[in-house]
């Protein structure tokens, strides 16, 4: 039984673009949330806000490395994989 490789550069490209868009959306949402929290902080100045802000900052510290890892995956792994799949298609179909 031989193993077959399924390669579809269009599907891989679409996946890569969707991941890139998701990363951008996550970064944009984080910036909007930071701005909103700063605006709320102008009027909400008690200890509860300070605790809320600290909790948000802790969560943000987990989100930032996640987006960096996703960007690295998209730009360095998927990009090169997409190139290789395209090369295989060119070889296979003589494009």
N, C-alpha and C positions, 0 to 999 in steps of 0.2 A: 504494500500500500504506500503510495507516494504522497508526500505532503504537498499541498498546493499553496501558493502565495496569492492572496487576494489583494490586488492593488488597484486603487481608483484615485487618481490624483485629484479629480474634481471633488470627491467626497472628503478627502483629506484636507484640501484647501478650504472647503466650506467649514469643516470642523475647526480648523485653525482660525478662520475669520470669526466664527462664533465665540471661540475662547478669547480672542483678542478683544472683541466687543464686550464680553462679560467682564474682563479685567478693567477695561476703561469705565464701564458702568460702576463697578465696585469702587474705583478710585474717585470718580465723580461724586458718588453718594457719600463717601467718607468726607470729602471736602465740604459738601453741602451740610452735612451733619455737624462738622466742626464749626462752620460759620453760624449755624443755627444755635449751637450751644453757647458760642461767644455772645450772640445777641441776647439770649435768655439770661446769661450771666450778668448782663448790664443791669437787670432789675431783680433777679433772684440771687440774693447775696447772703443767704444763711448757710448754716452747716450742712443742710440737706443738699444744697446745690454743690457744695465742695465735694461731698461724698459722691454725688452723681457724676461730677466731672472726673474725679479720680477713677471711678469705675469705667467710664467711657475711655479714658486714656489707657487703662490697662487693656481693654478690649482692642483699642486701636493698635497697641503694640503687638498684638497677635495678627491683625489684619495686614499690616504693612509687610512683614516678611512673607505672608501668604501670597500677596499680589506680586512681590518680587520673584518668588519661586515660580508662580504661574507664568509671568513674563519670560523668565529664563527658559522654561519648558516650551513655550510657544515660539520664541525667537531662535533658540539654539537647537532644540531637538526637533520640533515639528517642521520648522523651516527646512532643515537639512533632510529630514525624512521625505518631505514633499518633493524636494529636488531629486532624491534617489528614486522615488516612485515614478516621477516624470521620465527620468533616464531609462528606467526599466520599460516603461510604455513605449518610448522611442525605439528602444532596442527590439522589443517584442513585435511592434507593429510597423517598424521601419519608417517611422515618422521623421 
